[in-house]
Amino acid sequence: MEQQIYMTPKQPFFVTSSEVYSKYIMNQLGIVHFYQCRTGDQPCFAVPDGCVDMVFCCDEDHPYAKLCGTVMTAKTGLTKANTRYFGVRFLPGYNPILRDCGVMSELVDNRMELELFIRDKEMMEEIFSAADFQEQIRIFLHAYKGWYADECPAESASLLVRHSMNLLIRSGGCMTVEQLAEDAGYTVRYLNKVFRRETGLSPKQLAKIIRFQKAVSVLNEPNGRILTDITAELGYFDQSHFVRDFKEYTGFTPGKYQAYLETQDYCHKLNII
């Protein structure tokens, strides 16, 4: 079976709105990474990443767990200020609720109670009460590995979607739907149908998000590269196209985004384990 290729989708405003943001990279079992943070007083915005997150709000008085689908434009993310959160981010297009394919379409620009899909109250309560990040990861994985084995994702997941997603990730989102369909030996119409059923998004939407996320990764590096070089690396036809797409997803131009990260001390707040 073709191995799944992983990428590292980022939520930069989760970092800038937090006092400290810790991330543990997994890249196995459909999980990209875990994160833990304590929000500050600034608003927290989510940007498009194509991912489903399991988010645990560890508020002492009102804890809750949500299954959060990708947003399609910048929207409010972690909603409570001065609150500790633990999150699990899955690979773009990956369905962590393997027995329920239809949920992916419902989750786009939406959030649902996690307990509607995963009835493991003990696991949730342990995560809410555990202050240590590594302990929260251990608790989650202990439960998740059981669900993962029971649902047998090798049988449930579409091999066509996995193969096409690998191509999109390798290309940095620069492959067209027509190229994906030709490679797979299916029609564009069929590929669109399968992608929407399995991921909730079309191949074109996922390609655009993957390219945007690559742009975020490049712009997050404090290396002073000029915008024309970045535009060419990302495969955009011209700089104005890149600026327009980036602003659509973040509300910032690339230049203003880089300046914002610097003023918000992004690099110092991010702790990668």
VENVEN-V907847 format. One record per helix or strand of 2 or more residues. SS is the DSSP state (~ for helix, > for strand). FROM is the first residue (numbers start at 1). LEN is the number of residues. If there is no record, write none. Layout:
# VENVEN-V907847
<<SS/FROM/LEN> <SS/FROM/LEN>>
This chain:
# VENVEN-V907847
<<~/12/5> <>/18/11> <>/31/9> <>/45/2> <>/53/5> <>/64/5> <>/75/2> <>/84/7> <~/103/5> <>/111/3> <~/114/3> <~/121/9> <~/133/19> <~/153/4> <~/159/12> <~/177/8> <~/188/12> <~/203/17> <~/227/8> <~/239/12> <~/254/10> <~/266/4> <>/270/3>>
